[in-house]
Amino acid sequence: MSSTAGQNLTRPDRVDPQVVKLGLILTVGALAVVFDTTIVSVALQILADELQVGVATIQWVTTGYVLALGMAVPLSTWALERFGGRRTWVFSLSLFLVASVGSALAWNAASLIVWRVVQGFGGGLLMPAMGTLMMQAAAGKALGRTVSIAMLPLTAGPILGPLVGGVILTHLSWRFMFWANVPLCAAGLVLALIFLPRQSSPLTWPRLDAVGFLLLAPAIAALLLGLTNAGRAGSFGQAGVVVPAAVGAALLVAFCIHALRRDQPLVDLRLLRHRSLASASAVLFFNAIAVYGPLLLIPIYYLEGRGETALSAGVILMPEAIGTALGLSAAGWLTDKLGARPAAVAATTLVTLATIPFVFVTAHTSGWLLALWLLLRGLGLGAVGVPAMAGAYQGLERSEIGHSTVVTRTLVQLGGALGTAVLAVILVRTTTIDGGDVVSAVNTAFGWSVGFGVAAVALAFWLPGRARPASGA
């Protein structure tokens, strides 16, 4: 046994330097996906004006991306088993790079939407692949700090994306939103080709569960479409919401029945018998509702309630970005030292408490107070997903990690869409039906967000305690 292996066995709480190296390599490419998602969301009106189409059409630039991303996620486990981590990563990042160039060169709205769908498919394979490769490399050691490395792009993107988008839209053409992906993708590809190890082809190729994919992929897409339509329409009662949501729910039930009967399903739902994965999935779902909804509210408060520009609003959000970075760095260490349960309870409580002041903000609330609340909220945001995600992998075998990643990733995406839809509906109803102004509508929506946060705190007590030290890789 090598000295390095011996050290790892005697220091199960130590992050393997090879895992850190792998995380840095994968983060470069993953940042392109996450930044692209958040940057484009603030540019829809500019795209509509530049491409001379209506808002209903240009919204498919984001909707098509989100739907394709959701449909691709379930394929990631099979792709990693069939082609290996290096090939899957290089293919996915190359696809995202080509689609980014296509989006930057788009000649009309239709071509931009098509390229964005291709982008979404590449991103949908890329992000769960990163989580799976990181956790397999960790081999059960220092799960909290390993998750904090894997979550770096996911945490930084929603906070820094609006700032980068504000700079680009203020000083450059909208096409640079997509050109900005190219250097990140190119650097990520070079690093992957040089440093990711080659893997031999498996002796037996895993068969794709085609029936499962044809049930689960459209189920996710239909549910996301229904929630997206609800946010835009400001109502859950319209046909554009009810029909896709009902179809998605029916397909999801059918997939669950199919997966429980099949020996090698696309996503192994039997893993939910593990308390660690079941509790973490519930916590992550409600965390996503509580966290992603306010990401819609805070920019609206600054842009429409206080009259800030897109660029200045991005700068004002920097305290939250700083807090997020600090919270993320501390969360992994706390999770490994204290266990997933106490770390998750502390993080969800901090997010909830730091959200309460926004229930009472006015158009003239002190900017210094807002910065303090954003800093505290950022600390919680950076920490909130790490213990739950680390708990999801606790006690799983290497072959089960990919399935766990798909389950948690899908629930986070659906929870985020649900949280955004609910708060968007509240905003619309408060401003149109109840006759309130933007600030009062934001206050009401934040009140609901606090309620979701309380639910996340309660569920965090269900997470497992401190993991036992791993006995070996």
C-alpha positions as CSV (number, residue, x, y, z in Angstrom):
1,M,0.0,0.0,0.0
2,S,1.4,3.4,-0.9
3,S,2.1,6.1,1.7
4,T,-0.7,8.3,0.3
5,A,-3.2,5.5,0.6
6,G,-2.1,4.8,4.1
7,Q,-2.5,8.5,5.1
8,N,-6.0,8.6,3.6
9,L,-7.0,5.5,5.6
10,T,-5.7,6.9,8.9
11,R,-7.1,10.4,8.2
12,P,-10.7,9.7,6.9
13,D,-11.6,13.4,7.5
14,R,-8.9,14.7,5.2
15,V,-9.8,15.7,1.7
16,D,-7.7,13.9,-0.8
17,P,-5.6,16.4,-2.9
18,Q,-6.6,14.4,-6.0
19,V,-10.3,15.2,-5.2
20,V,-9.5,18.9,-4.9
21,K,-7.6,18.8,-8.2
22,L,-10.5,17.0,-9.9
23,G,-13.0,19.6,-8.4
24,L,-11.0,22.5,-9.8
25,I,-10.8,21.0,-13.2
26,L,-14.5,20.3,-13.4
27,T,-15.5,23.7,-11.9
28,V,-14.0,25.6,-14.8
29,G,-16.3,23.9,-17.3
30,A,-19.3,23.9,-14.9
31,L,-19.1,27.6,-14.4
32,A,-20.0,28.2,-18.0
33,V,-23.2,26.3,-17.6
34,V,-24.3,28.0,-14.4
35,F,-23.4,31.5,-15.5
36,D,-25.2,31.1,-18.8
37,T,-28.4,30.1,-17.0
38,T,-28.5,33.2,-14.8
39,I,-27.1,35.7,-17.3
40,V,-29.7,35.1,-19.9
41,S,-32.6,35.3,-17.5
42,V,-32.0,39.1,-17.1
43,A,-31.8,39.8,-20.8
44,L,-35.2,38.6,-22.2
45,Q,-36.6,42.1,-22.9
46,I,-33.4,43.2,-24.7
47,L,-33.5,40.0,-26.8
48,A,-37.1,40.6,-27.7
49,D,-36.3,44.1,-28.8
50,E,-33.2,43.1,-30.7
51,L,-34.7,40.1,-32.5
52,Q,-38.1,41.9,-33.0
53,V,-40.3,39.3,-31.5
54,G,-42.8,39.2,-28.7
55,V,-42.1,38.4,-25.1
56,A,-44.1,35.1,-25.4
57,T,-41.7,33.9,-28.1
58,I,-38.5,35.1,-26.6
59,Q,-39.3,33.4,-23.3
60,W,-38.6,30.1,-25.0
61,V,-34.9,31.1,-24.9
62,T,-35.0,30.2,-21.2
63,T,-37.9,27.7,-21.2
64,G,-36.3,25.6,-24.0
65,Y,-33.0,25.6,-22.1
66,V,-34.6,24.6,-18.8
67,L,-36.7,21.8,-20.3
68,A,-33.8,20.3,-22.3
69,L,-31.6,20.4,-19.2
70,G,-34.2,18.7,-17.1
71,M,-34.7,16.0,-19.7
72,A,-31.0,15.3,-20.0
73,V,-30.3,14.8,-16.3
74,P,-31.6,11.2,-16.1
75,L,-29.3,10.1,-18.9
76,S,-26.2,11.1,-17.0
77,T,-25.9,7.9,-14.9
78,W,-26.2,5.6,-17.9
79,A,-23.8,7.8,-19.9
80,L,-21.1,7.7,-17.1
81,E,-21.5,3.9,-16.9
82,R,-21.5,3.4,-20.7
83,F,-18.8,5.8,-21.8
84,G,-16.9,6.7,-18.6
85,G,-16.4,10.0,-16.8
86,R,-13.8,11.5,-19.2
87,R,-15.7,10.9,-22.4
88,T,-19.0,12.0,-21.0
89,W,-17.5,15.2,-19.6
90,V,-15.7,16.1,-22.8
91,F,-18.7,15.3,-25.0
92,S,-21.1,17.3,-22.8
93,L,-18.8,20.3,-22.5
94,S,-18.0,20.2,-26.3
95,L,-21.8,20.2,-27.0
96,F,-22.2,23.2,-24.7
97,L,-19.4,25.0,-26.4
98,V,-20.7,24.5,-29.9
99,A,-24.2,25.5,-28.8
100,S,-22.8,28.7,-27.2
101,V,-21.1,29.7,-30.4
102,G,-24.3,28.9,-32.3
103,S,-26.3,31.1,-29.8
104,A,-23.9,34.0,-30.2
105,L,-24.2,33.8,-34.0
106,A,-28.0,33.3,-34.0
107,W,-29.7,35.2,-36.9
108,N,-33.2,35.2,-35.5
109,A,-35.3,34.1,-32.4
110,A,-36.0,30.6,-33.8
111,S,-32.3,29.8,-34.3
112,L,-31.4,31.1,-30.8
113,I,-34.1,28.9,-29.2
114,V,-32.8,25.8,-31.0
115,W,-29.2,26.5,-30.0
116,R,-30.4,27.1,-26.4
117,V,-32.1,23.7,-26.4
118,V,-28.8,22.1,-27.5
119,Q,-27.1,24.0,-24.7
120,G,-29.5,22.8,-22.2
121,F,-29.0,19.2,-23.2
122,G,-25.2,19.5,-22.8
123,G,-25.6,21.3,-19.4
124,G,-28.1,18.6,-18.2
125,L,-25.4,15.9,-18.7
126,L,-22.6,18.0,-17.4
127,M,-23.8,19.1,-13.9
128,P,-24.9,15.7,-12.5
129,A,-21.7,14.2,-14.0
130,M,-19.6,16.6,-12.0
131,G,-21.3,15.6,-8.7
132,T,-21.1,11.9,-9.4
133,L,-17.4,12.0,-10.4
134,M,-16.5,14.1,-7.3
135,M,-18.3,11.8,-4.9
136,Q,-17.0,8.6,-6.4
137,A,-13.5,10.0,-6.2
138,A,-14.0,11.0,-2.5
139,A,-14.8,7.3,-1.7
140,G,-16.8,8.2,1.4
141,K,-14.2,10.5,3.0
142,A,-14.7,14.2,3.9
143,L,-18.1,14.2,2.2
144,G,-19.0,17.7,3.4
145,R,-15.8,19.4,2.1
146,T,-16.1,17.4,-1.2
147,V,-19.7,18.5,-1.7
148,S,-18.6,22.1,-1.0
149,I,-16.1,21.9,-3.8
150,A,-18.7,20.3,-6.2
151,M,-21.3,23.0,-5.3
152,L,-19.0,25.9,-5.9
153,P,-20.3,26.7,-9.5
154,L,-23.9,26.0,-8.5
155,T,-23.7,28.5,-5.6
156,A,-21.6,31.2,-7.3
157,G,-23.7,31.3,-10.5
158,P,-27.0,32.6,-9.3
159,I,-25.3,35.3,-7.3
160,L,-22.6,36.5,-9.7
161,G,-24.6,35.8,-12.9
162,P,-26.8,38.9,-12.7
163,L,-23.7,41.1,-12.1
164,V,-21.9,39.7,-15.1
165,G,-25.1,40.0,-17.1
166,G,-25.5,43.6,-16.0
167,V,-22.0,44.5,-17.2
168,I,-22.5,42.8,-20.6
169,L,-25.9,44.3,-21.2
170,T,-24.8,47.7,-20.2
171,H,-21.6,47.9,-22.2
172,L,-21.7,45.2,-24.9
173,S,-24.0,43.4,-27.3
174,W,-26.3,40.6,-26.0
175,R,-24.2,38.2,-28.1
176,F,-21.4,38.5,-25.6
177,M,-23.6,36.6,-23.1
178,F,-22.8,33.5,-25.1
179,W,-19.3,34.4,-26.3
180,A,-18.4,34.7,-22.6
181,N,-18.9,30.9,-22.3
182,V,-16.3,30.1,-25.0
183,P,-13.1,30.7,-22.9
184,L,-14.5,28.9,-19.9
185,C,-15.5,25.9,-22.1
186,A,-12.2,25.9,-24.0
187,A,-10.2,26.0,-20.8
188,G,-12.4,23.3,-19.2
189,L,-11.9,21.0,-22.3
190,V,-8.1,21.5,-22.3
191,L,-7.9,20.7,-18.5
192,A,-10.1,17.7,-18.9
193,L,-8.2,16.2,-21.9
194,I,-4.9,16.7,-20.0
195,F,-5.7,15.7,-16.5
196,L,-8.8,13.5,-16.4
197,P,-7.7,9.8,-16.5
198,R,-8.7,7.6,-19.4
199,Q,-10.9,4.7,-18.6
200,S,-11.1,1.3,-20.3
201,S,-14.4,0.3,-21.9
202,P,-16.6,-1.9,-19.7
203,L,-16.6,-5.6,-20.5
204,T,-20.4,-5.5,-20.7
205,W,-22.2,-2.3,-21.8
206,P,-25.0,-1.3,-19.6
207,R,-28.3,-1.2,-21.5
208,L,-30.3,2.0,-21.6
209,D,-33.6,1.8,-20.0
210,A,-35.4,3.3,-23.0
211,V,-38.9,2.9,-21.5
212,G,-37.8,4.6,-18.3
213,F,-36.3,7.5,-20.3
214,L,-39.4,7.9,-22.4
215,L,-41.4,8.2,-19.2
216,L,-39.2,10.2,-17.0
217,A,-37.7,12.8,-19.4
218,P,-41.1,14.1,-20.6
219,A,-42.4,13.9,-17.1
220,I,-39.7,16.3,-15.8
221,A,-40.2,18.6,-18.9
222,A,-44.0,18.7,-18.5
223,L,-43.8,19.5,-14.8
224,L,-41.2,22.2,-15.4
225,L,-43.3,23.7,-18.2
226,G,-46.4,23.8,-16.1
227,L,-44.5,25.6,-13.3
228,T,-42.9,28.0,-15.7
229,N,-46.3,28.9,-17.2
230,A,-47.7,29.4,-13.8
231,G,-45.0,32.0,-13.0
232,R,-45.6,33.8,-16.2
233,A,-49.4,33.8,-16.1
234,G,-49.6,34.6,-12.4
235,S,-52.0,31.7,-11.8
236,F,-52.1,28.0,-11.2
237,G,-55.6,27.5,-12.7
238,Q,-55.0,28.1,-16.4
239,A,-54.9,25.3,-19.0
240,G,-51.3,26.0,-19.8
241,V,-50.4,25.1,-16.2
242,V,-52.9,22.4,-15.3
243,V,-52.5,20.2,-18.5
244,P,-48.7,19.9,-18.6
245,A,-48.6,19.5,-14.8
246,A,-51.2,16.7,-14.9
247,V,-49.5,15.0,-17.8
248,G,-46.1,15.2,-16.0
249,A,-47.5,13.8,-12.8
250,A,-49.1,10.9,-14.6
251,L,-45.9,10.1,-16.4
252,L,-43.9,10.4,-13.2
253,V,-46.2,7.9,-11.5
254,A,-45.8,5.5,-14.4
255,F,-42.1,5.8,-14.3
256,C,-42.1,5.1,-10.5
257,I,-44.1,1.9,-11.1
258,H,-41.8,0.9,-14.0
259,A,-38.5,1.6,-12.1
260,L,-39.6,-0.4,-9.1
261,R,-40.3,-3.4,-11.3
262,R,-37.1,-3.3,-13.4
263,D,-33.8,-4.8,-12.3
264,Q,-31.7,-2.0,-13.8
265,P,-33.9,1.1,-14.1
266,L,-32.8,4.4,-15.5
267,V,-32.9,5.8,-12.0
268,D,-33.0,3.4,-9.1
269,L,-35.8,4.7,-6.8
270,R,-35.2,1.8,-4.4
271,L,-32.3,3.8,-3.0
272,L,-34.8,6.0,-1.2
273,R,-35.1,3.2,1.3
274,H,-31.9,4.7,2.8
275,R,-32.9,7.3,5.4
276,S,-29.9,9.4,4.3
277,L,-31.1,9.8,0.7
278,A,-34.8,10.1,1.6
279,S,-34.3,12.8,4.2
280,A,-31.7,14.7,2.1
281,S,-34.1,14.6,-0.9
282,A,-36.9,16.2,1.1
283,V,-34.6,18.8,2.6
284,L,-33.1,19.7,-0.8
285,F,-36.5,20.0,-2.4
286,F,-37.8,22.5,0.3
287,N,-34.5,24.3,0.4
288,A,-34.8,24.9,-3.3
289,I,-38.3,26.3,-2.9
290,A,-37.1,28.6,-0.1
291,V,-33.8,29.6,-1.8
292,Y,-34.6,30.0,-5.5
293,G,-37.8,32.0,-5.2
294,P,-36.1,34.9,-3.5
295,L,-33.5,35.0,-6.2
296,L,-36.4,36.3,-8.3
297,L,-37.7,38.7,-5.7
298,I,-34.5,40.5,-4.7
299,P,-33.6,41.8,-8.2
300,I,-37.3,42.8,-8.7
301,Y,-37.2,44.8,-5.4
302,Y,-34.0,46.6,-6.5
303,L,-35.0,47.2,-10.1
304,E,-38.7,48.1,-9.8
305,G,-39.1,48.9,-6.1
306,R,-36.0,51.1,-5.7
307,G,-35.4,52.1,-9.4
308,E,-31.9,50.7,-9.7
309,T,-30.3,49.9,-13.0
310,A,-29.4,46.3,-13.9
311,L,-25.7,47.0,-13.4
312,S,-26.1,48.8,-10.0
313,A,-28.5,46.0,-8.8
314,G,-25.8,43.5,-9.6
315,V,-23.2,45.4,-7.6
316,I,-25.6,45.8,-4.7
317,L,-26.0,42.0,-4.5
318,M,-22.2,41.6,-4.0
319,P,-22.6,41.3,-0.1
320,E,-24.7,38.2,-0.7
321,A,-22.1,36.8,-3.1
322,I,-19.3,37.4,-0.5
323,G,-21.5,35.7,2.2
324,T,-22.2,32.8,-0.1
325,A,-18.5,32.2,-0.7
326,L,-17.8,32.3,3.1
327,G,-20.7,30.1,3.9
328,L,-19.7,27.5,1.3
329,S,-16.1,27.3,2.6
330,A,-17.3,26.8,6.2
331,A,-20.2,24.4,5.5
332,G,-18.0,21.5,4.4
333,W,-15.8,21.6,7.5
334,L,-18.9,22.0,9.8
335,T,-20.6,19.0,8.1
336,D,-17.6,16.8,8.4
337,K,-17.0,17.8,12.1
338,L,-20.6,17.9,13.4
339,G,-22.6,15.8,10.9
340,A,-25.2,16.7,8.3
341,R,-28.1,17.3,10.7
342,P,-26.7,20.1,12.9
343,A,-25.0,21.8,10.0
344,A,-28.2,21.7,7.9
345,V,-30.4,23.0,10.8
346,A,-28.0,25.9,11.4
347,A,-27.8,26.8,7.7
348,T,-31.6,26.6,7.0
349,T,-32.3,28.6,10.2
350,L,-29.8,31.3,9.2
351,V,-31.4,31.6,5.7
352,T,-34.9,31.8,7.2
353,L,-33.9,34.4,9.8
354,A,-32.0,36.6,7.3
355,T,-35.1,36.5,5.0
356,I,-37.5,37.9,7.6
357,P,-36.3,41.5,7.3
358,F,-37.3,41.5,3.6
359,V,-40.9,41.0,4.7
360,F,-40.7,44.6,6.0
361,V,-38.5,46.5,3.6
362,T,-39.7,49.7,2.0
363,A,-38.5,51.6,-1.1
364,H,-36.3,53.7,1.3
365,T,-34.8,51.1,3.6
366,S,-31.2,51.8,4.4
367,G,-28.8,50.4,1.9
368,W,-26.4,49.5,4.7
369,L,-29.1,47.4,6.4
370,L,-29.9,45.7,3.2
371,A,-26.2,44.9,2.7
372,L,-26.0,43.4,6.2
373,W,-29.1,41.2,5.6
374,L,-27.8,40.1,2.2
375,L,-24.4,39.2,3.7
376,L,-26.1,37.1,6.4
377,R,-28.4,35.5,3.9
378,G,-25.5,34.7,1.7
379,L,-23.7,32.9,4.6
380,G,-26.8,30.7,4.9
381,L,-27.2,30.2,1.1
382,G,-23.6,29.1,0.8
383,A,-24.0,26.5,3.6
384,V,-27.5,25.3,3.1
385,G,-27.1,22.7,0.4
386,V,-23.8,21.2,1.5
387,P,-24.9,19.2,4.6
388,A,-28.0,17.9,2.8
389,M,-26.1,16.8,-0.3
390,A,-23.4,15.2,1.8
391,G,-26.1,13.4,3.8
392,A,-27.6,12.1,0.5
393,Y,-24.4,10.1,-0.3
394,Q,-23.8,8.8,3.2
395,G,-23.6,5.0,3.3
396,L,-24.1,4.5,-0.5
397,E,-22.0,2.2,-2.6
398,R,-20.0,3.6,-5.5
399,S,-22.5,2.2,-8.1
400,E,-25.3,4.0,-6.3
401,I,-23.8,7.5,-6.3
402,G,-24.9,8.3,-9.9
403,H,-28.6,7.4,-9.2
404,S,-28.5,9.5,-6.0
405,T,-27.2,12.5,-7.9
406,V,-30.0,12.3,-10.5
407,V,-32.6,12.1,-7.7
408,T,-31.3,15.0,-5.8
409,R,-30.5,17.1,-8.9
410,T,-34.0,16.6,-10.3
411,L,-35.7,17.5,-7.0
412,V,-33.6,20.6,-6.6
413,Q,-34.6,21.7,-10.1
414,L,-38.3,21.0,-9.5
415,G,-38.2,22.6,-6.1
416,G,-36.6,25.7,-7.5
417,A,-39.2,25.9,-10.3
418,L,-42.0,25.5,-7.8
419,G,-40.6,28.2,-5.5
420,T,-40.2,30.6,-8.3
421,A,-43.6,29.9,-9.7
422,V,-45.4,30.3,-6.3
423,L,-43.7,33.6,-5.6
424,A,-44.2,34.9,-9.1
425,V,-48.0,34.1,-8.8
426,I,-48.1,36.0,-5.5
427,L,-46.3,39.0,-7.1
428,V,-48.8,39.1,-9.9
429,R,-51.9,38.7,-7.8
430,T,-50.7,41.3,-5.2
431,T,-50.0,43.9,-7.9
432,T,-53.0,43.3,-10.2
433,I,-55.9,41.8,-8.2
434,D,-55.1,43.3,-4.8
435,G,-53.9,46.6,-6.3
436,G,-50.6,46.7,-4.3
437,D,-47.4,48.2,-5.4
438,V,-44.2,46.3,-6.2
439,V,-42.7,46.7,-2.8
440,S,-45.8,45.4,-0.9
441,A,-46.0,42.5,-3.3
442,V,-42.3,41.7,-2.6
443,N,-43.1,41.9,1.1
444,T,-45.9,39.4,0.8
445,A,-43.9,37.0,-1.4
446,F,-41.0,37.1,1.1
447,G,-43.5,36.1,3.8
448,W,-44.3,32.9,1.9
449,S,-40.6,32.3,1.5
450,V,-40.1,32.5,5.2
451,G,-42.8,29.9,5.6
452,F,-41.0,27.6,3.2
453,G,-37.8,28.2,5.1
454,V,-39.4,27.1,8.3
455,A,-40.5,23.8,6.6
456,A,-36.9,23.3,5.5
457,V,-35.6,23.8,9.0
458,A,-38.1,21.2,10.4
459,L,-37.1,18.7,7.7
460,A,-33.4,19.2,8.5
461,F,-33.9,17.5,11.8
462,W,-34.6,14.3,9.8
463,L,-31.1,14.2,8.3
464,P,-28.6,11.6,9.6
465,G,-26.0,12.6,12.2
466,R,-22.3,12.4,11.8
467,A,-21.1,9.8,9.4
468,R,-18.9,7.0,10.7
469,P,-15.3,7.2,9.3
470,A,-14.9,5.3,6.1
471,S,-12.8,2.1,6.4
472,G,-11.4,2.3,3.0
473,A,-11.9,3.4,-0.6
